[in-house]
């Protein structure tokens, strides 16, 4: 009997960083990692029970859903990619299903591969600068992956931002995003 192991758990940690640290980390990862490129992304969150989003970036559009709660250390993720020209169609589809756009995000993302980890160094308009480290895992390995990411973050000289701080800042953005992105 063969077994199938699904690597579908996204394990991630993030931290708010300063603009100076943002620039320092981009240079560090360009020297010590594999630069995957810069991307501009527009992401819309919908007002539904699940964490349902659509995104348009420079290469494609996608719809994806993350199970669990926002800012959990690990969550199952389901993602479907489309041609980037389908973004408006995806928005019309979800609006037609009765969902409303709850939040819009406008982000510049620098992505790297570093020591087996996906690294994102981001600036989100109206929200701030963020370092995110991410690994995909199966259910059995998610705690070990999380501890590994914590060690890597510490080694970079970045303190992991407490979830409460992310939640507060997220709620502030959610309530004020229209004025914050002008």
GINORVEN-V578014 format. One record per residue. BURIAL is I if it has 9 or more other ideal C-beta (glycine too) atoms within 8 Angstrom, else O. Layout:
# GINORVEN-V578014
burial:BURIAL
burial:BURIAL
This chain:
# GINORVEN-V578014
burial:O
burial:O
burial:O
burial:O
burial:O
burial:O
burial:O
burial:O
burial:I
burial:I
burial:I
burial:I
burial:I
burial:I
burial:I
burial:I
burial:I
burial:O
burial:O
burial:O
burial:I
burial:I
burial:O
burial:O
burial:I
burial:I
burial:O
burial:I
burial:I
burial:I
burial:O
burial:O
burial:I
burial:O
burial:I
burial:O
burial:O
burial:O
burial:I
burial:I
burial:I
burial:I
burial:I
burial:I
burial:I
burial:I
burial:O
burial:O
burial:O
burial:O
burial:I
burial:I
burial:I
burial:I
burial:I
burial:O
burial:I
burial:O
burial:O
burial:O
burial:I
burial:I
burial:I
burial:I
burial:I
burial:I
burial:I
burial:O
burial:O
burial:O
burial:O
burial:O
burial:O
burial:I
burial:I
burial:I
burial:I
burial:O
burial:O
burial:O
burial:O
burial:I
burial:O
burial:I
burial:O
burial:I
burial:I
burial:O
burial:O
burial:I
burial:I
burial:O
burial:O
burial:I
burial:I
burial:O
burial:O
burial:O
burial:I
burial:O
burial:I
burial:O
burial:I
burial:I
burial:I
burial:I
burial:I
burial:I
burial:I
burial:I
burial:I
burial:I
burial:I
burial:I
burial:O
burial:O
burial:I
burial:I
burial:I
burial:I
burial:I
burial:I
burial:I
burial:I
burial:I
burial:I
burial:I
burial:O
burial:I
burial:I
burial:I
burial:I
burial:I
burial:I
burial:I
burial:O
burial:I
burial:I
burial:O
burial:O
burial:O
burial:I
burial:O
burial:O
burial:I
burial:I
burial:O
burial:I
burial:I
burial:I
burial:O
burial:I
burial:I
burial:I
burial:O
burial:I
burial:O
burial:I
burial:O
burial:I
burial:I
burial:O
burial:O
burial:O
burial:I
burial:I
burial:I
burial:O
burial:I
burial:I
burial:O
burial:O
burial:I
burial:I
burial:O
burial:I
burial:I
burial:O
burial:O
burial:I
burial:I
burial:O
